[in-house]
Amino acid sequence: MVKKKAKSNPVKSVKKTTVKQKQNNQLVWAIVLMACVLLIVVFVPLIKYQFINKFVYAELEFQKTQADDLLFYSTRIPVSDAFNTKIIGTFFINFRNDPRKLKDVETDIKTGIPTFNKKEVVYISTGEMTRNCAEGTAAVLTLSGFLKQFALMNVSGAISDEKIAIENNFPYIDCENSKLNTVINLIEGNETKITQVNSNCYTLEFKDCEVMKVSEKFILEIIEGYMSDFQRKEKWWEIF
């Protein structure tokens, strides 16, 4: 007697295949998901650092960084030798304000860019400040440090209010009583703007404690003039 072969159950076979396919699909999606998370973790900060937080302004590359609650906009300014024949280093500087937004500060500099009498002391003269601005001292130190370290100027402090200067036994310097020295007069006012009073004197007026903003705008005016001249010399080197 010949035994009949047991018939296979096609329905059961299909079900097994379907479950296995689902498991494989879930595994593939899990791997893809893990890979996507890994890419996000690795590349998003990299893209943010390399592209989103970097920009070019005044022929310089700026990097936006954050330290606790403070934002900084940092760059390196190329420095050439005394003969302007090659680059010998860079000067690092931090801005508290976005340089691109400082263009909103009204500026009236008749000479185009700030000019200085380097043979004489450059005075940063402050007027009476009715508000206790948190950035006041930092702004003066930032401006003074830049002029000393980058422009190699002899910088000194002064007061443009005669009464306060006498009371504090401090030099009284303003645009009228100092014709030879370059004077940067930092005063509180109704606007935030820069005005060239005469060939050797600049008034940096600020409102609402925007003292750092107007100081950095003045620094940026110097840097833009320097970089414009630097680029022309660089092209001259490339040609010859």
C-alpha positions as CSV (number, residue, x, y, z in Angstrom):
1,M,0.0,0.0,0.0
2,V,1.5,3.3,-1.1
3,K,1.4,6.1,1.4
4,K,0.2,9.4,0.2
5,K,2.4,12.4,0.8
6,A,1.2,15.0,3.2
7,K,0.1,18.1,1.4
8,S,1.9,21.3,2.4
9,N,-0.1,24.1,3.9
10,P,0.5,27.1,1.5
11,V,-1.2,29.5,3.8
12,K,1.1,28.6,6.7
13,S,4.2,29.0,4.5
14,V,3.1,32.4,3.3
15,K,2.5,33.5,6.9
16,K,6.1,32.4,7.9
17,T,7.6,34.2,5.0
18,T,5.6,37.4,5.8
19,V,6.7,37.5,9.4
20,K,10.3,37.0,8.5
21,Q,10.1,39.8,5.9
22,K,8.6,42.1,8.5
23,Q,11.4,41.3,10.9
24,N,14.0,42.0,8.2
25,N,12.3,45.2,7.3
26,Q,12.2,46.3,10.9
27,L,15.9,45.5,11.3
28,V,16.8,47.5,8.2
29,W,14.7,50.5,9.4
30,A,16.4,50.3,12.8
31,I,19.8,50.4,11.2
32,V,18.8,53.3,8.9
33,L,17.4,55.2,11.9
34,M,20.6,54.7,14.0
35,A,22.7,55.8,11.0
36,C,20.5,59.0,10.6
37,V,20.8,59.8,14.3
38,L,24.6,59.3,14.1
39,L,24.8,61.6,11.1
40,I,22.8,64.2,12.8
41,V,24.9,64.0,16.0
42,V,28.2,64.2,14.0
43,F,27.4,66.5,11.1
44,V,24.9,69.0,12.4
45,P,27.4,70.6,14.8
46,L,30.1,70.4,12.1
47,I,27.9,72.1,9.5
48,K,26.8,74.7,12.1
49,Y,30.5,75.4,12.9
50,Q,31.7,75.5,9.4
51,F,28.9,77.2,7.6
52,I,26.1,78.6,9.7
53,N,28.3,80.3,12.3
54,K,30.9,81.5,9.8
55,F,30.7,84.5,7.5
56,V,32.9,86.9,5.6
57,Y,32.8,90.6,6.3
58,A,35.4,93.3,5.3
59,E,37.5,90.6,3.6
60,L,37.8,88.8,6.9
61,E,36.3,85.4,8.0
62,F,34.4,85.7,11.3
63,Q,33.5,82.8,13.6
64,K,30.5,83.1,15.9
65,T,31.0,81.3,19.2
66,Q,29.1,81.2,22.5
67,A,30.6,81.1,26.0
68,D,27.8,80.7,28.6
69,D,25.4,83.6,27.9
70,L,27.9,85.6,25.9
71,L,28.2,85.7,22.1
72,F,31.5,86.5,20.4
73,Y,32.4,87.2,16.8
74,S,36.0,86.4,16.3
75,T,38.4,87.0,13.4
76,R,42.1,87.1,12.6
77,I,43.5,90.1,10.8
78,P,46.6,89.5,8.6
79,V,49.7,91.4,9.5
80,S,52.5,92.1,7.1
81,D,56.1,93.0,7.6
82,A,57.5,96.6,7.7
83,F,58.1,96.5,3.9
84,N,54.7,95.1,3.1
85,T,56.3,92.2,1.2
86,K,54.8,89.2,3.1
87,I,52.4,88.2,5.8
88,I,54.2,87.5,9.1
89,G,51.3,86.8,11.4
90,T,47.7,87.5,12.4
91,F,46.0,89.7,15.0
92,F,43.1,88.0,16.9
93,I,40.1,90.1,17.9
94,N,36.7,89.4,19.5
95,F,33.6,91.5,18.8
96,R,30.7,91.4,21.1
97,N,28.4,92.8,18.3
98,D,27.8,91.2,14.9
99,P,30.0,93.3,12.5
100,R,27.3,93.0,9.9
101,K,24.8,94.8,12.1
102,L,27.2,97.6,13.1
103,K,26.6,99.1,9.7
104,D,23.4,100.6,11.2
105,V,25.5,102.9,13.3
106,E,25.5,106.4,11.7
107,T,29.0,107.4,10.7
108,D,30.3,110.7,9.4
109,I,34.1,110.5,8.9
110,K,35.2,113.2,6.5
111,T,38.6,111.5,5.8
112,G,36.8,108.2,4.8
113,I,38.5,106.2,7.5
114,P,39.9,107.3,10.9
115,T,43.4,108.8,10.7
116,F,45.7,109.3,13.6
117,N,48.8,111.4,14.5
118,K,51.0,108.5,15.7
119,K,53.8,110.9,16.8
120,E,51.6,112.2,19.6
121,V,49.6,110.5,22.4
122,V,46.1,109.3,21.3
123,Y,43.6,110.3,24.0
124,I,40.4,108.4,24.7
125,S,38.5,111.0,26.5
126,T,35.2,110.2,28.3
127,G,32.5,112.6,29.3
128,E,30.0,112.5,32.2
129,M,27.9,109.4,32.2
130,T,24.6,109.7,33.9
131,R,24.0,105.9,33.6
132,N,26.1,103.2,35.1
133,C,26.6,101.3,31.9
134,A,27.9,97.7,32.5
135,E,30.0,97.7,29.3
136,G,31.5,101.2,29.8
137,T,34.9,100.1,31.2
138,A,35.1,97.1,28.9
139,A,34.4,99.3,25.9
140,V,37.2,101.7,26.8
141,L,39.6,98.8,27.4
142,T,38.7,97.2,24.2
143,L,39.2,100.3,22.1
144,S,42.5,101.2,24.0
145,G,43.8,97.7,23.7
146,F,43.1,97.5,19.9
147,L,44.9,100.9,19.3
148,K,47.9,99.8,21.4
149,Q,48.3,96.3,20.2
150,F,47.2,96.4,16.6
151,A,47.9,100.0,15.6
152,L,50.9,100.3,17.9
153,M,49.8,103.7,19.2
154,N,50.6,105.4,22.5
155,V,47.1,105.6,24.1
156,S,46.2,107.5,27.3
157,G,42.9,108.2,29.1
158,A,41.4,111.6,29.7
159,I,38.1,113.3,30.7
160,S,36.3,115.8,28.4
161,D,34.4,117.4,31.3
162,E,36.7,120.0,32.8
163,K,35.0,120.0,36.3
164,I,35.1,116.3,36.6
165,A,38.7,116.2,35.3
166,I,39.9,118.7,37.9
167,E,38.0,116.9,40.8
168,N,39.6,113.6,39.9
169,N,43.1,115.1,39.1
170,F,42.8,113.7,35.5
171,P,43.9,115.2,32.2
172,Y,41.2,117.4,30.7
173,I,41.2,116.8,26.9
174,D,38.5,117.6,24.3
175,C,38.4,118.5,20.6
176,E,39.2,122.2,21.3
177,N,42.1,122.2,23.7
178,S,44.2,119.5,22.0
179,K,45.1,120.3,18.4
180,L,48.1,118.0,17.9
181,N,46.8,114.9,19.6
182,T,44.2,112.6,18.1
183,V,41.2,112.6,20.5
184,I,38.5,110.0,20.6
185,N,35.7,111.6,22.7
186,L,33.3,109.0,24.1
187,I,30.2,110.6,25.4
188,E,26.6,109.8,26.3
189,G,23.9,111.4,24.1
190,N,20.6,110.9,22.3
191,E,21.9,108.9,19.4
192,T,24.5,106.2,18.7
193,K,26.8,107.6,16.0
194,I,30.3,108.6,15.1
195,T,31.2,112.1,14.0
196,Q,34.6,113.6,12.9
197,V,34.8,117.0,14.6
198,N,38.1,118.0,13.0
199,S,41.1,116.4,11.4
200,N,42.3,115.0,14.8
201,C,39.1,114.5,16.8
202,Y,36.2,112.0,16.7
203,T,33.1,112.0,18.8
204,L,31.7,108.6,19.6
205,E,28.2,109.3,20.9
206,F,26.0,106.5,22.4
207,K,22.5,106.2,23.8
208,D,21.0,103.5,26.0
209,C,24.4,102.3,27.1
210,E,25.4,101.3,23.6
211,V,29.0,102.2,24.4
212,M,30.4,98.9,23.2
213,K,28.4,99.1,20.0
214,V,29.8,102.5,19.0
215,S,33.4,101.6,20.1
216,E,33.4,98.4,18.1
217,K,32.0,100.3,15.1
218,F,34.9,102.7,15.3
219,I,37.3,99.8,15.5
220,L,35.6,98.2,12.5
221,E,36.0,101.4,10.5
222,I,39.8,101.2,11.1
223,I,39.9,97.5,10.2
224,E,37.9,98.1,7.0
225,G,40.3,100.8,5.9
226,Y,43.3,98.6,6.7
227,M,41.9,95.6,4.9
228,S,41.1,97.7,1.8
229,D,44.7,98.9,1.7
230,F,45.9,95.4,2.5
231,Q,44.0,93.8,-0.4
232,R,45.5,96.3,-2.9
233,K,49.0,95.5,-1.7
234,E,48.3,91.8,-1.8
235,K,47.3,92.0,-5.4
236,W,50.4,94.0,-6.1
237,W,52.5,91.2,-4.7
238,E,50.7,88.7,-6.8
239,I,51.3,90.6,-10.0
240,F,55.0,91.2,-9.4
